[in-house]
Amino acid sequence: MPMQKTFLSRKVGMNRFAIVKTYDTYLARETFTDMNPLALDHLAKSLAIEEQYNPEDIPQSADDYRELLWDEMAESAREDGQRCSFFVVTRTSLQIELPIYVSGDWPSAERYVQKIASQ
């Protein structure tokens, strides 16, 4: 299993949130695939998609837009050459741990935890 390290663990009510740094691209992609619209919007804002692209260059189809987000996020996760590190946010509730957000940078993951923990 690719190396992982927990960077944050925070209990909020019945939930425990954690941010794990991982080099596991498969885990990152699985997490990304399952992200809800709020998480995708947070990721898009952290990547400054609307500032980087002209409106006409942003895909209109949901699938193409998600692929753009994945490509940009994966590029932001690049460390050396082809090696990428991802920050995966997990939520544990009632003994069930679910990955809910992935980013190529720590600050975005931490802001997402703060955002959803305050809801």
Phi and psi in degrees as a GROMACS rama.xvg file:
@    title "Ramachandran Plot"
@    xaxis  label "Phi"
@    yaxis  label "Psi"
@TYPE xy
-59.6127  148.275  PRO-2
-58.4767  140.188  MET-3
-137.303  151.099  GLN-4
-143.878  132.386  LYS-5
-80.9163  126.165  THR-6
-102.439  -21.4873  PHE-7
-155.206  142.228  LEU-8
-141.54  122.593  SER-9
-139.811  127.426  ARG-10
-96.3073  129.477  LYS-11
-134.195  107.501  VAL-12
61.2107  -126.337  GLY-13
-86.888  -1.72862  MET-14
-106.804  148.32  ASN-15
-120.779  125.176  ARG-16
-105.298  141.646  PHE-17
-138.84  149.477  ALA-18
-117.575  122.832  ILE-19
-116.553  129.208  VAL-20
-87.8309  128.725  LYS-21
-138.889  154.899  THR-22
-106.041  10.4559  TYR-23
-86.8724  99.4633  ASP-24
-64.3543  -34.0382  THR-25
-62.2797  -46.4312  TYR-26
-61.8166  -42.444  LEU-27
-61.1036  -45.1415  ALA-28
-66.536  -41.8615  ARG-29
-60.5291  -44.2682  GLU-30
-62.6439  -46.2527  THR-31
-58.7939  -44.4121  PHE-32
-59.2054  -33.9543  THR-33
-93.5422  1.90219  ASP-34
-66.4733  139.921  MET-35
-82.1728  170.243  ASN-36
-57.7324  -35.7894  PRO-37
-63.2733  -43.4942  LEU-38
-65.6776  -42.5057  ALA-39
-62.8557  -40.2061  LEU-40
-64.2583  -42.3842  ASP-41
-61.5706  -42.9923  HIS-42
-63.4882  -45.2193  LEU-43
-59.4697  -41.1429  ALA-44
-67.6626  -39.5263  LYS-45
-67.4811  -29.1162  SER-46
-86.5692  -6.69909  LEU-47
55.6016  45.5294  ALA-48
-57.4614  -46.4079  ILE-49
-67.1806  -25.51  GLU-50
-83.9049  -28.4516  GLU-51
-82.9465  -26.8353  GLN-52
-119.09  145.982  TYR-53
-68.912  146.845  ASN-54
-52.2203  -36.819  PRO-55
-73.2591  -14.7198  GLU-56
-92.5586  -6.50644  ASP-57
-85.8809  122.519  ILE-58
-56.6316  141.861  PRO-59
-87.5415  -30.0723  GLN-60
-77.9285  143.093  SER-61
-60.1103  -41.3128  ALA-62
-65.162  -43.6397  ASP-63
-67.3797  -36.9977  ASP-64
-64.8816  -42.937  TYR-65
-61.2118  -39.6881  ARG-66
-65.8135  -37.7299  GLU-67
-61.5473  -45.8351  LEU-68
-60.3846  -45.4474  LEU-69
-59.7942  -48.0264  TRP-70
-60.5088  -44.2083  ASP-71
-66.3935  -42.2877  GLU-72
-66.3393  -43.8199  MET-73
-63.097  -38.0379  ALA-74
-65.4618  -38.2396  GLU-75
-69.8863  -18.0312  SER-76
-87.5538  -6.98424  ALA-77
-68.3366  128.914  ARG-78
-102.352  -68.2927  GLU-79
-131.101  119.613  ASP-80
57.6635  -115.18  GLY-81
-95.7592  -3.69111  GLN-82
-77.9375  129.745  ARG-83
-123.569  142.71  CYS-84
-120.488  138.561  SER-85
-122.958  150.844  PHE-86
-111.418  111.67  PHE-87
-104.331  126.376  VAL-88
-93.1961  129.435  VAL-89
-117.508  151.297  THR-90
-122.197  125.845  ARG-91
-111.546  124.817  THR-92
-142.798  130.189  SER-93
53.5517  43.3296  LEU-94
69.7351  7.71925  GLN-95
-109.019  120.765  ILE-96
-100.867  126.938  GLU-97
-127.176  131.744  LEU-98
-74.9701  130.576  PRO-99
-123.249  -10.985  ILE-100
-158.533  146.105  TYR-101
-139.388  142.982  VAL-102
-146.489  160.728  SER-103
-88.2199  -1.88593  GLY-104
-138.255  148.214  ASP-105
-62.5986  -48.3917  TRP-106
-57.3075  -39.3286  PRO-107
-63.6014  -43.2019  SER-108
-64.5119  -42.4348  ALA-109
-65.0794  -42.1127  GLU-110
-63.444  -35.5664  ARG-111
-65.8991  -42.9698  TYR-112
-59.2606  -46.2649  VAL-113
-60.3348  -41.5866  GLN-114
-63.6473  -50.4607  LYS-115
-78.706  -26.2644  ILE-116
-70.9248  -25.3891  ALA-117
-87.7298  -2.83644  SER-118
